[in-house]
Amino acid sequence: MEKRSTFTMMFYAKKTVANKMGESPLYLRITMNGESTSLSLYKTVNLKYWNAKSGMAEGSDKYVKELNRFLMASQSGVYEHYKNFREKGLPFTVTDIRDAYIGRSKANKGKKLLELYRLHNDKIRTLIGIDYTDSTVERYDVSLKHTRNFINAKYQKEDVYLNELNYEFITDFEIFLKTKKGIAHNTTMKYVKNLKKVIHIAIANGDLTKDPFSEFKVRMKKVDRGYLTEEELKILINKKFSNARLDQVRDCFVFSCFTGLAHADLIRLSQQNIITGSDGSKWIKIHRQKTDNLSSIPLLASAKAILEKYKDHPQCVLNNVILPVNSNQKMNAYLKEIADLCGISKNLSCHLARHTFATTVTLNNDVPIETVSKMLGHTSLNVTRIYARLLDKKIGQDMKHLDGMYQVEG
């Protein structure tokens, strides 16, 4: 028995982009078997005449009658293409119907999205260690995979043409990542931002004329990544692990807590980055991978002890580095295991170590924010202030001298 096909059409006005005269562009939404696409009719409607429920203009004047005749003719034209596809008996999608109506053929559709995406990723892969890190390229590869899965799930296709992209594609991709993949908002926005970069390359190359992101805003939510308290940091330092892998990851994490180094800088830290300062003590001098700003960090005794522990480690000797640091993904996975074993409920991550350095180790031990900013390699104090939390212990110390200063008679 042949599977029943459902097919509907609905006109709508995009009110969010109305002009000063109250006119909005008209679109036709075509839905077949639960899949939808929209096409611009390149016509506007004065919203005072528009009935959103019926998807038609209302009134008896000439303007309304002519507009509705145009809409009915458009609907009939689209339906004729739907009938033609059905009669041929070949597989087709709602996008094929739309493309047939507006005159697109397989030959003139131009380049495809995933084809361009793969080319972009291959190019930046050649720049690892120059302009990009392994983790950045890996993130673009994951973004490509999510985009491919979305296209396959929504359109039952292996790829889509660039000129098929629109605002609806972007918003549906966002929803897909959040609902089908269970990805958090900020991570979703990073994947969408990666897609945006690839699309803007297509625009710059002349492969795409209209920007589907023109109405879409990539907005990140403020997230407090947290930090370890002094008590939690001590628990972590003193914990004995029988597993060498966990012991190694813990040491690298603690080193970040005492230096503020991000994972991208920690993993490439070499003996060349350790210098003797004018004060005679050992310092780390390294240009941050992310910003190329110089970080200047005095080595605390605890950090020196960790370096001494791994000075002859095979991985360090082989790779000319001073710590056996795993990939960011692996390290974060192992840190979750370490947190459980230490009874720490916080989500340990490489970035949390950087926050711990800024908050617990430095700012709340009276290290000036200007000094912390220099060590973190920030370009301005405004960036450093994100890290500048004051703990109750520090507030209590700062207020202590006021105790007893004012007497209130009962």
C-alpha positions in Angstrom: 0.0 0.0 0.0 1.4 3.4 -1.0 2.3 5.7 1.9 -0.1 8.6 2.1 1.5 12.0 1.3 0.4 15.2 3.1 0.9 18.5 1.3 -0.2 22.0 2.5 0.6 25.6 1.7 0.3 28.7 3.8 1.1 32.4 3.1 2.5 34.5 5.9 3.9 38.0 6.3 7.2 38.5 8.1 6.1 41.2 10.5 9.6 41.5 12.2 11.0 43.2 9.1 8.1 45.6 8.3 9.2 48.9 6.6 8.2 52.4 7.7 5.0 52.2 5.8 3.9 49.1 7.7 4.5 46.8 4.8 6.0 43.3 5.4 7.4 40.8 2.9 5.2 37.9 1.9 6.3 34.3 2.0 4.8 30.9 1.1 5.4 28.0 3.5 5.2 24.7 1.8 4.8 21.6 4.0 5.0 18.0 2.8 5.0 14.9 5.1 5.9 17.1 8.1 8.9 18.8 6.4 8.7 22.5 5.6 10.4 25.2 3.5 9.6 28.8 2.7 10.0 30.9 -0.4 9.9 34.6 -0.8 7.2 35.9 -3.1 9.1 39.2 -3.6 5.9 41.1 -2.7 4.9 43.1 0.3 1.6 43.5 2.1 0.3 46.4 4.2 -0.3 44.7 7.5 -3.6 46.5 8.1 -5.1 44.4 5.3 -3.4 41.1 6.3 -5.3 38.3 8.1 -2.6 35.9 9.6 -5.2 33.2 10.4 -6.4 32.8 6.8 -3.1 33.7 5.2 -4.8 36.1 2.8 -5.5 39.9 2.5 -8.9 41.2 3.6 -11.0 44.0 2.1 -12.9 44.9 -1.0 -10.6 47.4 -2.7 -8.6 46.8 -5.8 -5.3 46.4 -3.9 -6.6 43.5 -1.9 -8.3 41.8 -4.9 -5.1 42.0 -7.0 -2.9 40.8 -4.2 -5.1 37.8 -3.5 -5.3 36.9 -7.2 -1.5 36.9 -7.2 -1.4 34.7 -4.1 -3.8 32.1 -5.6 -1.8 32.0 -8.8 1.4 31.4 -6.9 -0.3 28.6 -4.9 -1.6 27.0 -8.1 1.9 27.2 -9.7 3.5 25.4 -6.7 0.8 22.8 -6.7 1.4 22.0 -10.3 5.0 21.2 -9.6 4.0 19.0 -6.7 1.6 17.1 -9.1 4.3 16.7 -11.7 6.7 15.2 -9.1 4.0 12.8 -7.9 3.2 11.7 -11.5 6.9 10.9 -12.2 7.0 8.5 -9.3 10.5 9.5 -8.3 11.6 10.4 -4.8 11.4 14.2 -4.1 11.5 16.6 -1.2 9.6 19.8 -0.3 12.8 21.7 -1.3 12.7 20.2 -4.8 9.2 21.5 -5.2 10.2 25.0 -4.1 13.3 24.9 -6.4 11.2 23.8 -9.4 8.8 26.6 -8.9 11.4 29.3 -8.7 13.3 27.9 -11.7 16.3 26.3 -10.0 17.8 23.3 -11.7 20.4 20.8 -10.6 22.8 22.4 -13.0 22.7 26.0 -11.8 22.4 25.6 -8.0 26.1 26.3 -7.5 28.2 25.0 -4.6 27.1 22.9 -1.6 27.4 23.8 2.1 29.2 20.7 3.5 31.5 20.7 0.4 32.7 24.2 1.4 32.7 23.3 5.1 35.1 20.4 4.5 37.4 22.5 2.3 37.5 25.2 5.1 38.4 22.5 7.7 41.1 21.0 5.5 42.7 24.5 5.0 42.8 25.4 8.7 44.2 21.9 9.4 47.3 22.9 7.5 47.7 25.9 9.8 47.8 23.9 13.1 50.7 25.4 15.2 50.7 28.6 13.1 47.2 30.2 13.3 45.2 27.4 14.8 45.4 24.8 17.6 44.5 21.1 17.4 41.5 21.8 19.7 40.2 24.6 17.4 40.3 22.4 14.3 38.7 19.5 16.2 35.9 21.9 17.2 35.3 22.8 13.6 35.3 19.1 12.7 32.6 18.4 15.4 30.6 21.4 14.0 30.8 19.9 10.5 29.5 16.6 11.9 26.6 18.3 13.6 25.7 20.2 10.5 25.8 17.0 8.4 23.6 15.2 10.9 21.1 18.1 10.9 20.8 18.2 7.1 20.4 14.4 7.0 17.7 14.5 9.7 15.7 17.4 8.4 16.0 17.1 4.6 17.0 13.4 4.2 19.9 14.6 2.0 23.7 14.3 2.1 24.2 18.0 1.5 22.3 21.2 0.6 23.1 23.9 -1.9 24.3 27.3 -0.5 21.5 29.2 -2.2 19.0 27.0 -0.3 20.1 28.5 3.0 17.8 30.9 4.8 16.9 32.2 8.3 14.8 29.2 8.9 17.7 26.8 8.2 19.8 28.6 10.9 17.1 28.7 13.6 16.2 25.0 12.9 19.8 24.1 13.2 19.9 25.8 16.6 16.8 23.9 17.8 18.2 20.6 16.5 21.4 21.0 18.5 19.5 21.9 21.7 16.7 19.4 21.5 18.0 16.4 19.5 21.6 16.6 20.6 21.0 18.0 24.1 23.8 20.6 23.7 23.8 23.6 26.1 23.1 27.1 24.8 26.6 28.6 24.7 28.1 25.5 23.1 25.3 25.5 20.5 26.1 29.2 19.7 29.7 28.2 19.2 28.7 25.6 16.6 26.3 28.1 14.9 29.2 30.7 14.9 31.4 28.2 13.2 28.7 27.7 10.5 28.4 31.5 10.2 32.1 31.8 9.4 31.9 29.2 6.6 28.8 31.0 5.1 30.6 34.3 5.2 33.5 32.8 3.3 31.0 31.7 0.7 29.6 35.3 0.5 33.2 36.7 0.2 33.9 34.3 -2.6 30.8 35.3 -4.5 29.2 31.8 -4.1 26.3 33.2 -2.1 24.7 36.6 -2.5 22.2 36.7 0.5 23.4 36.3 4.1 21.0 33.8 5.9 22.5 35.2 9.2 21.4 38.8 8.5 18.5 38.5 10.9 20.1 36.0 13.3 22.1 37.2 16.4 24.6 34.9 18.0 24.0 35.6 21.7 26.0 34.0 24.5 24.6 33.6 28.1 26.8 34.7 31.0 28.1 31.6 32.7 30.0 31.5 36.0 32.5 28.7 35.5 33.2 28.6 39.2 36.5 28.1 41.0 38.0 25.9 43.8 38.1 27.2 47.3 41.3 26.9 49.4 39.8 23.8 51.1 38.9 22.1 47.8 42.3 23.0 46.3 44.1 21.4 49.3 41.9 18.3 49.1 42.9 17.9 45.4 46.6 18.5 46.1 46.8 16.0 49.0 44.7 13.2 47.3 46.7 10.0 46.7 45.9 8.2 43.5 46.9 4.7 42.8 46.2 5.3 39.1 49.1 7.0 37.4 46.9 8.5 34.7 44.7 10.3 37.2 47.8 11.4 39.2 49.3 13.0 36.1 46.0 14.8 35.1 45.6 16.1 38.7 49.2 17.5 38.6 48.7 19.3 35.3 45.4 20.7 36.6 47.0 21.9 39.9 49.9 23.5 37.9 47.3 25.6 36.0 45.7 26.6 39.4 49.1 28.0 40.4 50.0 29.6 37.1 46.7 30.5 35.4 47.7 29.0 32.1 45.0 28.0 29.7 45.1 24.4 28.3 46.2 25.6 24.9 49.3 27.2 26.5 49.9 24.5 29.1 50.1 21.7 26.5 52.9 23.5 24.5 54.8 24.8 27.5 58.5 24.1 27.0 61.8 24.7 28.8 62.3 27.7 26.5 59.4 29.4 28.3 61.1 29.1 31.7 63.5 32.0 32.3 65.4 33.4 35.2 64.0 36.9 36.0 65.9 40.0 37.2 64.9 39.0 40.8 66.8 35.8 40.4 63.7 33.6 40.5 62.2 31.4 37.8 59.4 32.8 35.6 57.1 31.5 32.9 57.1 33.8 29.8 54.7 32.7 27.1 52.6 34.3 24.4 49.1 33.1 24.7 47.8 31.0 21.9 44.4 32.7 21.9 45.5 36.3 21.8 49.3 36.3 21.3 49.5 38.5 24.5 52.5 37.9 26.7 51.9 36.2 30.1 54.6 36.7 32.7 54.1 34.4 35.7 56.5 33.9 38.6 56.8 30.2 39.4 55.5 29.4 42.9 57.2 26.6 44.9 54.2 24.2 44.3 54.4 24.7 40.6 58.2 24.1 40.6 57.7 20.9 42.5 55.4 19.6 39.8 57.9 20.5 37.0 60.6 18.7 38.9 58.4 15.6 39.2 58.0 15.3 35.4 61.4 16.5 34.1 62.3 13.1 32.9 58.9 11.9 31.8 59.0 10.1 28.4 56.2 12.1 27.0 57.9 15.3 27.9 61.2 14.3 26.5 59.7 13.0 23.3 57.6 16.2 22.7 60.0 18.7 24.1 57.5 19.9 26.7 57.7 20.2 30.4 54.4 18.6 31.4 52.6 15.5 30.0 49.4 17.2 29.2 46.5 15.3 27.6 44.1 16.8 25.0 41.5 19.2 26.4 38.7 16.7 25.8 40.5 13.8 27.6 41.7 16.0 30.4 38.2 17.3 31.2 36.9 13.7 31.1 39.5 12.5 33.6 38.9 15.6 35.8 35.3 14.5 36.3 36.5 11.2 37.6 39.0 13.0 39.9 36.3 15.3 41.2 34.2 12.3 42.2 37.1 10.6 44.0 37.9 13.9 45.9 34.2 14.5 46.8 34.2 17.8 44.9 30.8 18.5 43.4 32.0 21.2 41.0 32.5 20.5 37.3 36.3 20.5 37.1 37.7 21.7 33.8 40.9 23.3 32.5 39.3 26.7 32.5 38.1 26.3 36.1 41.8 26.0 37.0 42.5 29.4 35.4 39.6 30.9 37.4 41.0 29.3 40.6 44.3 31.0 40.0 42.7 34.4 39.5 40.3 34.1 42.4 41.5 31.9 45.2 45.3 31.9 44.7 45.9 35.6 43.8 43.1 38.2 44.1 41.9 36.9 47.4 45.4 36.9 48.8 45.9 40.6 48.1 47.6 40.3 44.7 46.5 43.5 42.9 44.2 43.1 39.9 46.7 44.8 37.6 49.3 42.2 38.5 46.8 39.3 37.9 45.9 40.8 34.6 49.5 40.8 33.5 50.0 37.2 34.5 46.8 36.1 32.7 47.9 37.8 29.6 44.8 40.1 29.3 44.7 43.2 27.2 42.6 45.1 29.6 41.4 45.1 33.3 37.8 44.8 32.1 38.6 41.2 31.0 40.3 40.4 34.3 37.3 41.7 36.3 35.3 38.7 35.1 37.5 36.7 37.3 37.6 39.1 40.2 35.3 37.5 42.7 35.7 38.4 46.4 35.4 35.5 48.9 33.8 35.9 52.3 37.2 35.3 53.9 38.7 38.4 52.1 35.7 40.6 52.8 35.9 39.6 56.5 39.6 40.6 56.6 39.0 43.9 54.9 36.2 44.8 57.3 38.0 43.7 60.5 39.6 47.0 61.2 36.1 48.6 61.5 35.1 46.3 64.3 34.7 48.3 67.5 35.3 51.6 65.7 31.8 52.8 66.2 30.0 52.5 69.6 26.2 52.4 69.8 24.7 53.1 73.2 21.8 50.8 74.1 
